[in-house]
Amino acid sequence: MLKLPIYFDNNATTPCDPRVVEAMLPYFTEKFGNAASRTHAFGWEGEEAVEQAREQVARLIGAEPKEIVFTSGATEADNLAIKGVFEMYAAKGSHIITVATEHKAVLDTCHHIGKLGGEVTYLPVSREGLVDLRTLEAAIRPSTVLIAVMYANNEIGVIQPIREISGIARKHGVLFFVDAAQAAGKVPVHVQSDGIDLLAMSAHKLYGPKGVGALYVRRRDPRVRLTAQMDGGGHERGMRSGTLNVPAIVGFGKACELCRLEMATEAVRVSGLRDRLEAGLLQLEQVFVNGSRQHRLPGTVNLSFRGAPAEGLITMINKNIALSSGSACTSASLEPSYVLKALGLDDDLAHSSLRFGLGRFNTENEVDYAISQLRMGVERLRAQSPMWETYKEQNGVKNR
Ligand SMILES: *Cc1c(COP(=O)(O)O)cnc(C)c1O
């Protein structure tokens, strides 16, 4: 039986896997020690749990445990990476290269750096949402200290050419930071073969708890140094002070392990669901996939429905289907998505777009139900839309 409402907003956050919750539970009660307490068994138990989680997180991305710095999430990891490099490498220069479609946690951090006197280049993307490698290489200056490009986009799921970018960064001796909040746990991410120097992750995007994440900081070839953004007790090798959230970190570790073991089969299943949803909705006329269909996450599809404003569509179906018109972080505003605008969509189409984030717990029944609900919704909105009428008249689109 179908259980409503259906959750199709897994790019905003994922539910905790029950196996993750189970692993966390003892660390709230009997195993409550402070991982930094060195003088008794309560502390040792906490520390041991944290170190095991560190290994699990590291293993998912091909890192060494010592290269993992636990944070409160990807937003903090993004801030620590960008501000930490900007401050530490000030003697080399103060130029950062990033991309117009990055997450707000990266863009707003870069804006902040701009106000501090740093220089930031925001690269455009193609219609497909991809960075152009020649444009990127041409943007590098002697004063460039960091290239920040996300692994996969949260709104359109597009995966950037990470290995090619890291090749360019290496060639010019520039550090390469990757926000992998959406990619880690969904597709193979490997800091060695991908040539990544710093990488941000978030537990709640990969079926772990909210409020915990990590920054990978390369220790060799090259050794990356950072200025801490949180001063205090010197936890996390001085890079992030503050008592560790042991239960959350344990859950994060467990979630990473499950992703590592199940990623291959899960990606096939979830992309199958995504393709089924996409095919079902593309049966409607004037529906468009936003971003590259070839280079994208298994569970993500972003669609524009001409003549059917997303606001209206969401209001019609959101009792039964949870989805979003953009990122959770910016959906409070009525501005059209800056990501879709960067792809070159006009305002009308950008306002008529929905992001579907499918995940581990979605089923084929849910997809089929969503297809029928959305088809009805789109047709109903179009029937009331003067814009759709005009569009049809001008372009000779046939009514079905
Ligand atoms: C969700 C997300 C973030 C923010 O992560 P939090 O852990 O919620 O702070 C950053 N970048 C991307 C790409 C995201 O999808």
Boltz pocket constraint, residues with backbone or C-beta under 6 A from the ligand:
constraints:
  - pocket:
      binder: B
      contacts: [[A, 11], [A, 12], [A, 72], [A, 73], [A, 74], [A, 75], [A, 76], [A, 103], [A, 105], [A, 150], [A, 152], [A, 153], [A, 154], [A, 179], [A, 180], [A, 181], [A, 182], [A, 201], [A, 202], [A, 203], [A, 204], [A, 205], [A, 211], [A, 212], [A, 213]]
      max_distance: 6.0
